[in-house]
Amino acid sequence: MVGETELQREVERIFDTTNVQYVIGYSTDPCGFQGIPFFAKKKQDVAHLIFSPFCVHNLAMYLKNYTGSGKIGIVVKGCDCRSVIQLITEKRIVRENLVIIGVSCGGVIDQKKLLKKYPTIGNPQGVTEKDDDFVFMTDGKHHQIPKKEIILEKCLHCEHPTPLISDVLLGEKKQSYGSDSYSDVREFEEKSLSDKWKFWEMQFNRCIRCYACRNICPVCYCTQCSAEQLDPQWLRRSVTLSENTVWHLTRAFHVAGRCTGCGECERVCPMDIPLMLLNRKILKEIKELFEYTPGLSVDETSLLAIYKPDDPEDCIC
């Protein structure tokens, strides 16, 4: 695990040697133990920077609306880095305006899993890594828990735990867990059409249309979202099954070929709707049909911005 001292030293060096306006990283939640987004705007702020398995946020979302011309620094995990790459590919931000501080990541903690499986841990005073386990310190006691039991689902499928591009890389390169990236998608594909619809009917019926999924997404940056457009009106504001279904399918197709699978939409959903099952189904189809995976190279063109005469047409009804 990347140490705070190492991270802070590197960010101090960045402030000393570059003209960054600020560095986007993580600090400690003053009310608990979670990592929260933090903007270090001057060298004195660096002392507040941390990195731990509780740093779950994808900080790339703060880049999508950046319109300045100055340099900014950003701390990224492997999954976050893919979002940054996608934003560079889409020319949403210029690579030369970024100082990317990559941190190798062995998985981040799903607080819901942790509290459900180990409610007695409560509010830990600290957490360290030991091989394939996390060690929590609570009330003077140590609790050693296998990582696989409590990390986010996306971490179990992550193929790039070490950032693909960076100006500074902290920590040793990590290996992926090697699990089948689309095992849950394949399992769902085996269901009958009626069972699939019953599943999504139940999920979309629970949606309250808070748009947290859209707001947190690094590649959702339309000037005017179709959900709020009135002329023409694509989507009624009534929270009904039909309108909710249109919303989720529209958003899934709007980010098709651009979604890197960071899982933030699912993480912040207050109704725990498994949105990544839908997004990763599209990711799987794109990979199989077009041999394309978004967010792997800044030199690649976005999928929907290119056309090849031999593109498969299996997906066209």
PyMOL commands that set and color helices and strands:
alter all, ss='L'
color gray80, all
select helices_A, chain A and resi 4-17+43-48+59-62+78-89+95-97+111-117+119-121+147-150+153-157+183-189+193-205+212-216+241-254+264-268+275-290+303-305
alter helices_A, ss='H'
color red, helices_A
select strands_A, chain A and resi 23-28+35-40+72-76+98-103+126-130+133-138+141-146+168-170
alter strands_A, ss='S'
color yellow, strands_A
deselect
rebuild
show_as cartoon
